[in-house]
């Protein structure tokens, strides 16, 4: 199942980092070995995994700019169960410095190739904007997972992202594809949620995950404790939903491999 997945949406506030953290932890619960890469200088995935972003000796900046070997950079998120390339505010400088280095779009891809065989899944948590960090993530990825909140502007944001994916395919990564679209902060009681869901189903068909992630206070609380929701409250609706997502995700990979063989 070895694969690199970029979790991205150029629209903020859609549960992107929450999904990256909790999908990683849920895949670990199914006995997969996972590497989570925090591509966002805010370092939310780092902090949400129980790692202090202010006490890092090495982080993503050193990978992208200084080509530091990953065995020096990767840390283990003990309670979450996955390995991680962490990030903090220093990574903001990489956005500018990448403009002046050789193979700038491929720096992450080249680094991950050195450890790719060690993991069942590598998950990239992208910034909520299109910059050189996001370009590096999309160039390194095999596929994109798009979290989307069922609200009025959701489809407009996805249209912009799909344009970006096509540009990356043409320029640096012809194998890139949409892995799936995930509905987050889902409230099935509203007609707007139902209407947007229908639009997503019409547009994406089988690529729309059947699993939905409900609005859930435990999911919202967990990052402040530096934990995925499964470690924070494994019986919560949010934890069970992300476990269901991991199961659906794995089944898709197995079906794809069976078709290829």
N, C-alpha and C positions, 0 to 999 in steps of 0.2 A: 504493500500500500504506500510505499515511499512517495511522498508528494510534498510540494511547497505551495501553501495556500496563503494568498494575501486577503486579509479581512479589511475591506475598504468601502468608504462612501464619502464623497467630497462634501456631503452635507453633514454637519456635526450633530451631536445629540441623538444619534439613532441606536446607541448601544453597541458601537463598534468594539471598543476596548473590553466592555463587559462580555461580549461574545467571544473575543479572542481568548480571554482568560478562562472562561468557563467551558468553552469547547476543548481547550488544551487540557484542563483538569478532568473533564469527562472522558476524553480519549485515554488519559492515564488510567482512569478507573477501569477501562476495558483492556488493560495490560499493554497498551501501546507506549512506545518511548517517544516523547514529544519535546521539541525545542520551540520556545516562544521568543520571537524577536520584537522588542519594543522599538518601533521606528519613529515614535513621536517624542520630540524634545520635552513635552510636558511630563513624561515619565509616569503616566498613570498606570500603565500595565505593570511597570516595575514595582511601584508602590502597592498596587492591588495584588501583587504576588508575594507580598511580605518582605520585599527587599528595599532597603533605604537608598533612595536615589542620590542622597547627599554624601554617602560614604563609599562611593565606588572608586576603585583604583583604575579599572578599565571599563569601557562601555562602547556603545555603537560608534561614537566619533573615532575611536582608535581603530576600529575595523575598517571604516570607510576611507579615512584620510591617511592613517599611518600603517595600514595593512598589518595590524597586530594579529598574530596567530590566535585563532578562536579558543584554543585551549587555555589561553590567559584571560580571555574575556568572559567565557560562558560561566555562569554561576548556577547553582541548583536551588530552586525555590522549594525549600524543605517540606513545608506543609502542603503546598499545591501539588508537588510530585513531579514537576517537569523542570527541564533545564531552560536557561534564559540568557539571551543577550540583552542586558539592561540599557537604559537610556536616562539622560537627564538634560538639563538646560544647556550644557556644553555642546550638545548635538546640534543646536541651532547654528553654530559656526560651520558645521559640515555642509549645510545647505548652500552657503556662499562658497566655501572652499572647493566643493565638488565641481564648480563651474570651471575651475582652472587646473584640473588633473586629467591624466590620461585615462581613457576608458571609464569616464565618469558615471555612465549609466549602468556599468557592469560591476562596480566595486563590490556590492553585496553578493551578487551572483557568484563571483569568483571566490569569495570567502566561504559561502555556504557549500560550494562543491567539495570543499575539504572535509566536511563533516556530514554531508548528505546521507551517506550510507549508514551512519550511526543511528539514524532516527527513522521511525515509521512516519512521522509527520512533522513538518516545520511550518509554524503559523506566524505570519507577519502582521503585526498590528500597525496599520498605516496612519499617518496624520490625516486630519480632516481637511486636506487641501492638496492641490496638485503642485508639488515642488520636486526638487531633485531626490529627496528621500522617498517620496511616493514612486517616482520614476524608477529608482533602484529596486524598490519592492516589486513593482509590476514586471520589471525586466527579469527578476530572479524567480518569479512565481510560475508555477504550472497552471494555476487557475485562481479565480477570484471568487470569494464569498462576499455577498453584498447584504449587510443588514439594512432593513428599511422599516421605518415607523409608518404605520397606516394612517397617514394624514394628507392634507390637500397638496402640499408641495413635493411629496415623496417621488412621484413619477417624473417630475421635472428634474429632480436631482439625479435620478437613475439615468435619464436620457443623457445628461452631461457626462456621467461616468462611463457609459457605454461608448460614447464618442472617444473618450480618453483611452479606453481599452483598445479600440480599433487603431488609434494612433500609435500606441505602444506596439501592437502586433505588426504594423507596417514598418516601424522604425528599429525596434530592438529585440522583440520577442514574438516571433510568428506562432509559437505553440500556445500562447496565452488564451484561455477560454473562461467563460463564466461557469463556475462550479455550481452555484446556486444562489437563490435569493431567499433571505430569512426575514420573516415578519417578527419584529420585536415590539416590546411595550404594548402588546396586543390586548385590546378590550373588545371582545365580541359583542358587547351589549349596544354598541353604537352603530348607526347606519353608515357613518363615514368609514369605519373600519371595514364593514362588509363591502362597501362600494369600491374602496381601494384594493381590497383583496381580490375582488372580481377582475379589476383592471390588471393586476399583477398576474393572475392566473391566465388571462387572455393573452398577455404579452409573453410570459415566460414558460407557460405550460409545465412540463415535467421538471423544469429547472427551479420551480418554486417549491421550497421544502414544505412537506405536509406539517411538520412540526412548527408550532408557533411558540414564541416566548412571551408569556403574559406579563402584564404589569404586576410586580411583586415586590413588596417592601424588603424581603430578605435579599433579593438580588441587589437592591439599591444600598442596603446596609453593609453588605459583605466587604466591599473594597476598603472601607474605613478601618476594618480589622486586618487588612492585608491578606485576605483569604478569598478564594473562589467560593461561590455560594454553596457548593457541595460540601466543603469543609466547614462552612459557617452554619448551615442548617440543611442537612442532606435530605430531610423529609419535606422541604418546602416545595411549592409548585414550581418555583424558578429552577431549583436544582434538578427536579424530575424532568423538566422540559429540556434542559441542556443535556441530560443523559439521553433523552429520547432523540435529540438532535444528533448526538454522537453516534447512536445506533443507526439512524437513517443515513448519516454521512458514510459510515463504514459499509453499509449495504450498497450504497451507490458505487463505492470504489470496487467492491467485489463484483458487482454486475458489470461494470465497465471492463474489468480485467477478464471476466468470463467471456464477454463479447469479443474482446481483442484476441483471445486465444482460440 
